[in-house]
Amino acid sequence: MHITVATIAAPSPRRGRLLCPICQDRCITPDSVACTSLLGQPGEARIDRDGLHLDPSATPAEGGSAITITCRCGQGHLFCLRLRTIYDTTTAETVTLPFAISVQDPGRN
């Protein structure tokens, strides 16, 4: 028996080190991932340290959607990396959250 495996030539991935946009800390940990419909449509699917959360009122995201990765630096600053798609156009952005949670916060694991 012969098995043929297709070889696909792909460009190398572009890589870079993620830094905190507030303090430039290199110790970054992803905290949660959320997929949200845009343009006033309700609904979100989110994965965080407590598990998977689904909003049952979600409708098809005809107008667009956003995938957000919330990250935390070693100093406790929170920021988001967000991909937004609206009518066939996708943008990438970094959003700084207006508050920080201390690394020593007893409510966090």
C-alpha positions as CSV (number, residue, x, y, z in Angstrom):
1,M,0.0,0.0,0.0
2,H,1.2,3.5,-0.9
3,I,0.2,6.7,0.8
4,T,0.7,10.0,-0.9
5,V,0.9,13.1,1.2
6,A,0.5,16.4,-0.5
7,T,3.2,18.9,0.2
8,I,2.0,22.5,0.4
9,A,4.5,25.3,0.1
10,A,3.5,28.1,2.4
11,P,5.4,31.3,3.4
12,S,6.9,31.3,6.9
13,P,4.6,32.9,9.5
14,R,5.4,36.4,10.5
15,R,6.3,36.5,14.2
16,G,7.0,39.1,16.8
17,R,7.1,39.5,20.5
18,L,3.9,40.8,22.1
19,L,4.5,43.7,24.6
20,C,2.1,45.3,27.0
21,P,1.0,48.6,25.3
22,I,1.0,50.3,28.7
23,C,4.3,49.3,30.3
24,Q,6.1,47.3,27.6
25,D,6.2,44.2,29.8
26,R,7.2,41.1,27.8
27,C,5.4,38.7,30.2
28,I,2.0,38.4,28.5
29,T,-0.7,35.8,29.2
30,P,-3.9,35.3,27.2
31,D,-6.8,35.6,29.6
32,S,-9.9,35.0,27.5
33,V,-11.2,34.7,23.9
34,A,-14.6,36.1,22.9
35,C,-16.5,36.2,19.5
36,T,-19.1,38.9,19.4
37,S,-21.6,39.8,16.7
38,L,-21.5,43.5,15.7
39,L,-24.0,46.2,14.5
40,G,-26.3,45.9,17.5
41,Q,-27.0,42.2,17.2
42,P,-26.9,40.4,20.5
43,G,-24.8,37.4,21.2
44,E,-21.4,36.3,22.3
45,A,-19.3,33.1,22.7
46,R,-16.5,33.5,25.3
47,I,-13.9,31.2,26.7
48,D,-12.1,32.1,29.9
49,R,-10.7,30.5,33.0
50,D,-14.2,29.5,34.1
51,G,-15.0,27.6,30.8
52,L,-17.2,28.2,27.8
53,H,-20.0,30.8,27.9
54,L,-22.7,31.0,25.2
55,D,-25.3,33.7,24.8
56,P,-28.4,31.9,23.6
57,S,-29.9,35.0,22.1
58,A,-27.1,35.1,19.4
59,T,-28.3,35.7,15.9
60,P,-26.3,35.2,12.6
61,A,-23.7,37.9,12.4
62,E,-24.7,39.2,8.9
63,G,-23.2,42.6,9.4
64,G,-19.9,41.5,11.0
65,S,-18.2,40.1,14.0
66,A,-15.3,40.6,16.3
67,I,-12.8,38.1,17.8
68,T,-11.2,39.5,20.9
69,I,-8.3,38.0,22.8
70,T,-7.9,39.6,26.2
71,C,-4.4,39.6,27.6
72,R,-2.8,40.4,30.9
73,C,0.8,41.5,31.4
74,G,3.0,40.6,34.4
75,Q,2.2,43.9,36.0
76,G,-1.6,43.3,35.8
77,H,-2.5,45.5,32.9
78,L,-5.3,44.2,30.7
79,F,-5.5,44.8,26.9
80,C,-7.3,43.3,24.0
81,L,-6.2,42.1,20.5
82,R,-9.3,42.4,18.3
83,L,-10.0,41.3,14.8
84,R,-13.2,43.0,13.5
85,T,-14.9,42.0,10.2
86,I,-17.5,44.3,8.8
87,Y,-18.9,43.6,5.3
88,D,-15.8,41.7,4.0
89,T,-13.2,44.1,5.5
90,T,-11.1,42.9,8.5
91,T,-9.1,45.2,10.7
92,A,-6.8,44.3,13.6
93,E,-6.4,46.6,16.6
94,T,-5.1,46.7,20.1
95,V,-7.4,48.1,22.8
96,T,-6.1,49.1,26.2
97,L,-8.6,48.4,29.0
98,P,-9.1,51.3,31.4
99,F,-8.3,49.3,34.5
100,A,-5.6,46.9,35.8
101,I,-6.0,44.0,38.2
102,S,-3.1,43.5,40.6
103,V,-1.2,40.2,40.1
104,Q,-1.7,39.7,43.9
105,D,-5.5,40.0,43.6
106,P,-6.8,37.1,45.8
107,G,-9.9,36.8,43.6
108,R,-7.8,35.6,40.6
109,N,-6.1,32.3,40.1
